[in-house]
Amino acid sequence: MVSKTPRKPIEIKISTVVAIAVIVHDADLSVINSALKELTANSSDYYSEECAVIDVANIDCAALNWAEFISIFKVNGINAIAVRNAPADAEEHIIQLGLSIDLGGNPSKIAELATPEPEPEPAPAQVAAPAPAPTIINNAPAAMIIDTPVRGGQRIYARGTDLIITAVVNAGAEVIADGSIHVYAPLRGRALAGASGNTSARIFAMSLEAELVSIAGIYRTFENGYPKLAANTPLQIKLNGDRIDVVSIQSHN
């Protein structure tokens, strides 16, 4: 009998989680709840438990009931996983509620954590002449290429690069890229380009049947129908200020 290597009870691997950012501008919980229901058309599965970072930089958190605050997002289908710009005296309570403290909006804290202890300076006689500044070369990774249809329920993330898909993106699928997204087939499901904040990113597709498209966090849905373009016209989706435009790929406007 051949003995089998026992399977470990748990494995930890590197993974990527893409979260939406929810920027709150009002501390009144009833106002927030009403606004979320309006955004989601009162549908609790609109965001399908999308992971979210809640940014509270623009509100006064002194009297905020954090448990109720977070639960409002949960009942509206948004799964809060972290809080950004949280006041220092609330951080411990937020962690006790099962959330993380996101440092993305607090450069001073990032610097404090990332800055190493200074090394002792050498004696003056040992100080060498300053070396020339190094040349920094940005070796961008090659685009991620997908040659098979993207099924409903699949999520594909091209981190730090463009995403090229040569087959259909089906309803219920989600394709994400820090750069641009190119789909040489019908685009259904959800497509999020410029996920790391690149406002110059675009989405290209042979035809548009998507549920949602997004550039650098600004999104557009199509409940009221798709833009009127000529039949069989390849299209591009780009950011124009704070508006998502869908135009012919030949358009220069």
C-alpha positions in Angstrom: 0.0 0.0 0.0 1.4 3.4 -1.0 1.4 5.9 1.8 0.1 9.3 1.0 1.6 12.5 2.3 -0.8 13.9 4.9 -2.5 17.0 3.7 -1.9 20.1 5.8 -5.1 21.3 7.7 -4.6 24.8 6.4 -2.6 26.6 3.6 -1.9 30.3 3.3 -1.2 31.7 -0.1 -0.9 35.2 -1.5 -4.1 36.4 -3.0 -5.5 39.7 -4.3 -8.8 41.2 -3.0 -10.2 44.1 -4.8 -12.4 46.4 -2.7 -14.6 49.3 -3.6 -14.1 52.5 -1.7 -17.2 54.0 0.0 -16.6 57.7 0.8 -19.0 59.0 3.4 -20.0 62.6 3.5 -22.7 62.6 6.2 -22.6 61.2 9.8 -26.4 60.8 10.1 -27.1 57.1 10.0 -30.6 57.5 8.6 -29.3 59.7 5.8 -26.6 57.1 4.9 -29.1 54.3 5.0 -31.5 56.2 2.7 -28.7 57.1 0.3 -27.6 53.4 0.1 -31.1 52.2 -0.6 -31.4 54.8 -3.4 -28.1 53.7 -4.9 -29.0 50.1 -4.8 -32.6 50.5 -5.8 -33.5 49.0 -2.4 -32.0 45.7 -3.5 -29.9 44.1 -0.8 -28.0 41.9 -3.4 -27.2 44.8 -5.7 -23.5 44.8 -4.6 -23.5 41.0 -3.9 -21.5 41.4 -0.7 -18.9 43.4 -2.4 -15.9 44.0 -0.2 -15.5 47.7 0.7 -13.2 50.2 2.5 -15.2 52.8 4.3 -13.6 56.3 4.2 -14.7 58.6 7.0 -12.3 61.5 6.4 -15.2 63.9 5.6 -17.4 63.3 8.7 -17.2 63.9 12.4 -16.8 60.5 14.1 -16.9 61.7 17.7 -20.5 60.6 18.3 -20.6 57.8 15.7 -22.1 54.5 16.8 -19.6 52.3 14.9 -21.6 49.0 15.2 -24.7 50.6 13.8 -22.7 52.4 11.2 -21.1 49.2 9.8 -24.3 47.3 10.0 -26.0 49.7 7.6 -23.6 48.8 4.9 -24.1 45.1 5.6 -27.9 45.2 5.2 -27.5 47.0 1.9 -25.2 44.3 0.5 -21.8 45.9 1.1 -19.3 43.9 3.1 -17.2 46.5 5.0 -13.7 45.0 5.6 -11.8 48.1 6.6 -12.1 51.8 7.7 -9.9 54.5 6.2 -9.1 57.8 8.0 -10.5 56.5 11.3 -9.7 58.6 14.4 -7.0 57.1 16.6 -9.3 56.8 19.6 -11.8 54.6 17.5 -9.3 52.2 16.0 -9.4 49.7 18.8 -13.2 49.6 18.7 -13.2 49.2 14.9 -10.8 46.3 15.2 -13.0 44.6 17.9 -15.9 44.8 15.3 -13.8 42.6 13.0 -12.6 45.3 10.6 -9.1 46.4 9.7 -7.6 49.9 9.8 -6.8 50.9 6.2 -3.7 53.3 6.1 -4.2 54.2 2.4 -5.6 57.6 3.4 -3.2 58.4 6.1 0.3 59.1 4.7 1.8 60.1 8.1 1.0 56.7 9.5 2.3 54.9 6.5 5.5 56.9 6.7 5.8 56.2 10.4 5.5 52.4 9.8 7.7 52.3 6.8 10.6 54.6 7.8 13.4 52.5 9.3 15.5 53.6 12.2 18.3 55.9 11.1 21.7 54.3 11.0 24.6 56.0 12.8 26.5 58.5 10.6 30.1 57.5 9.9 32.9 59.6 11.1 33.6 62.6 8.9 36.9 61.1 7.6 35.0 58.0 6.3 32.3 59.9 4.4 32.5 59.1 0.7 31.6 61.4 -2.1 27.9 61.1 -3.0 27.2 58.6 -5.7 25.3 59.6 -8.8 21.5 59.2 -8.7 20.5 55.8 -9.9 18.5 55.4 -13.1 15.0 54.2 -12.4 13.5 52.0 -15.1 9.8 51.1 -15.0 9.6 47.6 -16.2 5.9 47.3 -16.6 4.7 43.6 -16.6 3.3 42.2 -19.8 -0.4 42.3 -20.4 -2.5 39.5 -19.0 -4.1 37.5 -21.8 -7.2 35.3 -21.4 -8.1 33.1 -24.4 -11.2 31.3 -22.9 -14.7 32.6 -22.1 -15.0 34.2 -18.7 -17.9 32.4 -16.9 -20.4 33.9 -14.6 -19.1 34.0 -11.1 -15.5 34.2 -12.2 -13.3 37.2 -11.2 -10.1 38.0 -13.1 -7.7 40.7 -11.9 -4.7 41.9 -14.0 -2.6 43.6 -11.3 -0.4 46.4 -12.5 -1.0 45.8 -16.1 -3.6 45.6 -19.0 -6.1 42.8 -19.4 -6.7 41.3 -22.9 -9.6 38.9 -23.4 -10.1 37.2 -26.7 -13.4 35.5 -25.8 -16.8 36.5 -24.4 -17.2 37.9 -20.9 -20.4 36.4 -19.6 -23.1 37.8 -17.4 -22.1 37.5 -13.7 -18.4 37.6 -14.4 -16.1 40.4 -13.2 -12.9 41.5 -15.0 -10.6 44.0 -13.4 -7.3 45.6 -14.4 -5.0 48.3 -13.0 -4.5 49.3 -16.6 -6.9 49.1 -19.6 -9.3 46.2 -20.5 -9.5 44.9 -24.1 -12.3 42.5 -24.9 -12.3 41.2 -28.5 -15.8 39.8 -28.0 -19.1 40.8 -26.4 -18.6 42.3 -22.9 -21.2 41.3 -20.4 -20.9 41.2 -16.6 -18.8 43.9 -14.9 -15.6 45.5 -16.1 -13.4 47.7 -13.9 -10.4 49.4 -15.5 -7.9 51.6 -13.7 -8.6 49.8 -10.5 -5.6 51.3 -8.7 -6.7 54.9 -9.7 -5.4 55.2 -13.2 -7.8 57.8 -14.7 -6.3 57.3 -18.2 -7.3 53.6 -18.4 -10.0 52.6 -20.9 -12.2 49.7 -21.7 -12.4 48.4 -25.3 -15.0 45.9 -26.5 -16.5 44.6 -29.7 -20.0 45.0 -28.3 -21.4 46.3 -25.0 -23.9 44.2 -22.9 -22.3 44.9 -19.5 -24.1 45.3 -16.2 -21.5 47.8 -14.9 -18.3 49.5 -16.1 -15.9 51.5 -14.1 -12.8 53.6 -14.7 -10.7 54.5 -11.6 -13.6 53.9 -9.3 -16.2 56.0 -11.2 -18.9 53.6 -12.5 -21.8 53.5 -14.8 -24.7 51.1 -15.1 -27.1 50.6 -18.0 -30.6 50.1 -16.5 -31.9 52.7 -19.0 -30.3 51.1 -22.0 -27.0 51.3 -23.9 -25.7 54.2 -25.9 -26.9 54.3 -29.5 -24.0 53.2 -31.7 -23.9 51.9 -35.2 -24.3 48.1 -35.5 -21.0 46.1 -35.2 -19.1 49.1 -34.0 -16.2 48.4 -31.7 -16.4 50.8 -28.8 -14.3 52.4 -26.1 -15.3 53.4 -22.6 -13.3 56.3 -21.0 -13.4 58.8 -18.2 -14.4 62.4 -19.0 -14.0 64.4 -15.8 -16.3 62.5 -13.4 -18.4 61.0 -16.2 -18.1 57.7 -18.0 -18.4 58.1 -21.8 -19.1 55.2 -24.3 -18.2 56.1 -27.8 -17.1 54.5 -31.1 -13.4 53.4 -31.0 -12.9 55.7 -34.0 -14.3 58.7 -32.1 -11.8 61.5 -31.5 -14.3 63.5 -29.3 
